[in-house]
């Protein structure tokens, strides 16, 4: 249409970048693209193939990000046929806390010859758990459990293990903030990432120097902190260099970055405090929204305007969902099941789902603990491990498959109930699911509805994070340029949910309530055992 305006949403995930070009008027996706990172995730060696990495390491090469960004934007413009002059905004979401050290010119230290073989000069991905020891040390000093996935353990690990890299860094910042700096020249940090991963708040700003000195007197706030910009606001306009590289107008607004899963909120038509956002993928993200802050037991909700303007976003999640199912399918399912699935023209997941749908949860005695990647809430410990109880020689694979699904839903229910009991006064009326699993497995959605005892809706657009970023881009551009000034107006115009709603049934309500109680008691016992045994588990 003649006067249409468009926006680009960039979703930088763990293994690849995805992007969409959407029409502002109705959110219609005119083009989408995906590209893998050239270096992937480095967990064993640096790119030199010689420098070995310690256990728990997860690094990336930051040069992959602008390379992917440039390729994706070019593909979107070519595929859509949109006039670059009509593309009014661009926004980036990113995994977090994913951080890198840079010099005063914004160059990643690992791109400099002197630091090319130094692990701490590279990007530490969100799932880098090499700083678990530092997380436990910081938690001990603060009197609370904290995750190794936030900023401070990762920086402290760098300072302790390679002080030269730490000293050489001018800034240590989120990858999303680095990209928006490249694109605009503005060093402003995203409120989303500063709040959830570096403990910034509107009331107090970043933690004071006394806080850093308590962790290590060598920590320097000038490397870690800076001015911030709320989500949905413009961090600056595209600079001339990147306007030429991307083939876009230098009048294009660049929005503040946002955590990838959080971008799913506008992309899933999340508007306010009575909705729970549930992202179901390899892991899950669970978010509720409140007019009051809350932080504790692995739930982080002290950031206002970090996701939805006017609200605090309370975030937690389940550390292994698709990952746990994949482990089971690859490691524990007999060959005969693969043969039977092939005979029926199904893949192994479809076949197990079909069989699991016939399992009566009232008769199956299998109970799973879903801590295959540790626990986020309420125990906040990446060293906790998963387990299975109630197995007999008659137990079938589909019973275990269903029990694993149920365990992740019990975990989600536990998080929901902690949120509702907190001083944040959350009251959840409905759940909106997104992510790869939500789009293709109705059984899982029905189990979640039954266990959470809430209706479950599904986001209409599979690329919810990229669409959410596009909505933030439309907000950053503003109504005068053809975008929006109101979050609610933008979301109502540009995102929607599917017609199908998964309603909680009465048939298994009492059964699941009893199983949920057993899940909670089992988890408490396992956590106590782990602590008593000094972290060695079973």
Protein Blocks (a to p, Z undefined) as FASTA:
>chain_A
ZZlccdddddddfkbccdddddfklopafbdcddddfklpafkbcfkomaccdehiacdd
fklmmmmmmmmmmmmmmmnopafklmmbdcddddddddddddfkopafklpmklmmgmkl
pccdfklcklmmmmmmmmmmnopacdfkbmklmmmmmmmmmmmlmmmpmbdcdfklmmmm
mmnopabdcfklmmmmnopafklopadfklmmmmomkbcfklmgccdddehiafbdcdfk
lmmmnopafkbccdddddfklmmmmmnopablmbccddddfbccdddddfbdcdeehiac
fbghklbghiacdddddfblklmmmmmmmmmpcfklmmmmmmnopafklmmmmmmmmpcf
klpmcdcdfklnopfblnlpakbccddehiafkbcfklmmmmmmmmmmmmmmmmmmmmmm
mmnopacfbdcdedjklmmomklmmmmmmmnopacdddfblblmlmmmmmmmmmmnommn
opafbfklmmmmmgccdfbdcdddfklmmmmmmmmmmmmmmmmmmmmmmmmnnonaZZ
